[in-house]
Amino acid sequence: MVADIKGIMDVLPHRPPFLLIDRIEELEAGKKVVAIKNVTMNEPFFTGHFPGEPVMPGVLIVEAMAQAGAYAVLSMEEYKGKLAFFGGIDKAKFRKKVVPGDTLRIEVEIIKLRMNAGVGKGIA
């Protein structure tokens, strides 16, 4: 393990309940990251999504991938202390429901990185 919640919060500005990754398993700063989100019934969004059949919203899965990608970039010395903003998404597909008890494994590869913009490819 590369980082736990505290280590993640040292790099990312996100805080619970909107910090959507629990630990970093692998990291090649600026290139690749593997993150884990343990999905529990205690997540605040399950109260209303959906009563009787809790499902993690797809937009939050995408946000978890964005946070993992941001961790890969913000771990680089030249980006420490900066903010990374999510700018868009292409070709997203949701093949399976994510429900309480699931472990979401998030892999993000940084495809392109410039001074103020980047592109990543992720799978969860």
N, C-alpha and C positions, 0 to 999 in steps of 0.2 A: 504494500500500500504506500502510495506517495503522500497522500494528505487525507486527513479526516475533516470533520466539520470546521474545527478551529483553523486548520491550515487553509481550507477553502475560503473562509471568511477573511483570512489575511490577504488574499489575492482579489477576490470578488467583492463588490460593494453590496451584494444582495444579502438579506437577512431573513430568517424565518418570519412568517410562513412562506415567503416568496423565494427563498433559497431552495432550489429543487434538485440539488445533488447532495448526496450524503458523504461520498468519499471519492477520491481519485485513485484508481488502480494503476494506471500507466500514464506516463507523460514524456513526450518529446517536445519541449517548449517550442512553440511556433510551428509545429508539424503535426502532432497527433496527441489525442488524449482518450483515455477510457475512464468513464465515470460510472458510478453506481447510485441509483435511487431506490431505496427500499420503500415500497408503497404500502402504507398502513391505513387502517380504517380511521385513524386519528387525523388524517389530512382534512383540513377545513372545507375543501371543495366537495367532499363526499356527502356532506349534509344535504346539498341540493342537486347533486349530479350523480346519480338519480336516486331519489328515495326508493328503497327496496331493491335497487340494482346499481350499486356504486360502480362508476366507471371514471377513470382519470380522463379529463378533457384533453383532446388531441392538441389543443393550443398550448397546454401546459407541458405536454411531451416535447413539443417543438421548443418551448422556452427552456426546458431542461437541456436539450441539445445545444441551444444557443449559449447557455451558461457554461456548459462544458467547453465549447469552442472558445468562449471568452477566457476561460481559465488557461487554456493552452497558449493564447496570445499574451494575456496579461502576466504570465509567468516569465516572459522574456524580459531581460533587464531593461531594455529601452522602452517598455510599455508599463513597467511597474508604477502603480499609483494612478493610472489612467482609467477612463471609463470606456467600455465597449458597448455599442448600441446595436440592436438587431435591426437590420435594414430590409430584409425581404426573404422570401422563400420561393423556391422553384421545385416542381415535381414531387410534392409531398404525397405519400400514400400511407394509409393506416390499415394494416392487415389484421390486427388482433386487438381485442380490448385489453386494457391494462386495469387490473382490479386489485383491491386490497389483498396483500399477501404476495404479490408479484415483486420480483427484483428486476428493475429496469436497468439493463446494461447499455450504456450510451457510448458509442464510438464516433469520434469526430476527427476528420483529417482536414488540415488547413491546406487548401488548394492554391490560394493566391493571397499574398499579404503585401500591402503597400503601406505608406506612412499613415493614412487615415481611413483605410478600407481594407476589408478582407473577404474571402470567400471560403466557406467550409462545406464539407460533405459529411452528413451524419446519418447514423442508423441507430435505432434504439430497439 
